[in-house]
Amino acid sequence: MDDALTIAVRVKPGASRARVGGRFDGPHGPALVIAVHPPAADGRATEAARRALAAALGIRPAAVSLRTGAASRDKLFLVTPTGPDLVDRLSRLRDGPEPAG
């Protein structure tokens, strides 16, 4: 699984609208914040977060799977396969754009 990437995510269920972006320093290290509309019940928020992550990274939802954290706001998603610019897109979403220099 050399072409897989594990992404730490902090899910905020019950948001008025879906949003992907921002950083949360959680138990898995720096995590990408994903706000989703569905509540944290019956895995609906997790599924919405999985789909939002895929859309934000520009990949198919089938390429993203939950690795751990089904009942937690702090999750690890596995993305496979990875593309050449996937890490850059993830960094921009989580940490913001590179400062102009």
CORQUI-V651602 format. One record per residue. N is the residue number from 1. RES is the residue in one letter. SS is DSSP state (helix for helix, strand for strand, loop for the rest). PSI is psi in whole degrees, 0 to 359 (* if undefined). BURIAL is + if it has 24 or more other ideal C-beta (glycine too) atoms within 12 Angstrom, else -. Layout:
[[N,RES,SS,PSI,BURIAL] [N,RES,SS,PSI,BURIAL]]
This chain:
[[1,M,loop,46,-] [2,D,loop,337,-] [3,D,loop,28,-] [4,A,strand,149,-] [5,L,strand,130,+] [6,T,strand,128,+] [7,I,strand,122,+] [8,A,strand,135,+] [9,V,strand,142,+] [10,R,strand,116,+] [11,V,strand,135,+] [12,K,strand,93,+] [13,P,loop,161,+] [14,G,loop,18,-] [15,A,loop,156,-] [16,S,loop,332,-] [17,R,loop,156,-] [18,A,loop,141,+] [19,R,strand,136,-] [20,V,strand,119,+] [21,G,strand,147,+] [22,G,strand,169,+] [23,R,strand,140,-] [24,F,strand,124,+] [25,D,strand,97,-] [26,G,strand,194,-] [27,P,loop,341,-] [28,H,loop,14,-] [29,G,strand,197,-] [30,P,strand,123,-] [31,A,strand,149,+] [32,L,strand,132,+] [33,V,strand,130,+] [34,I,strand,115,+] [35,A,strand,132,+] [36,V,loop,154,+] [37,H,loop,317,-] [38,P,loop,148,+] [39,P,loop,167,-] [40,A,loop,71,+] [41,A,loop,137,-] [42,D,loop,28,-] [43,G,loop,8,-] [44,R,helix,320,-] [45,A,helix,322,+] [46,T,helix,316,+] [47,E,helix,319,+] [48,A,helix,321,+] [49,A,helix,320,+] [50,R,helix,315,+] [51,R,helix,321,+] [52,A,helix,321,+] [53,L,helix,314,+] [54,A,helix,315,+] [55,A,helix,317,-] [56,A,helix,328,+] [57,L,helix,352,+] [58,G,loop,34,-] [59,I,loop,167,+] [60,R,loop,142,-] [61,P,helix,329,-] [62,A,helix,342,-] [63,A,helix,354,+] [64,V,strand,127,+] [65,S,strand,151,+] [66,L,strand,128,+] [67,R,strand,315,+] [68,T,strand,154,-] [69,G,loop,29,+] [70,A,loop,325,-] [71,A,loop,19,-] [72,S,loop,156,+] [73,R,loop,336,+] [74,D,strand,117,+] [75,K,strand,159,+] [76,L,strand,124,+] [77,F,strand,146,+] [78,L,strand,125,+] [79,V,strand,125,+] [80,T,strand,135,-] [81,P,loop,165,-] [82,T,loop,151,-] [83,G,loop,170,-] [84,P,loop,332,-] [85,D,loop,12,-] [86,L,helix,317,+] [87,V,helix,321,-] [88,D,helix,316,-] [89,R,helix,317,+] [90,L,helix,315,+] [91,S,helix,318,-] [92,R,helix,319,-] [93,L,helix,317,+] [94,R,helix,317,+] [95,D,helix,356,-] [96,G,loop,171,-] [97,P,loop,156,-] [98,E,loop,139,-] [99,P,loop,141,-] [100,A,loop,137,-] [101,G,loop,*,-]]
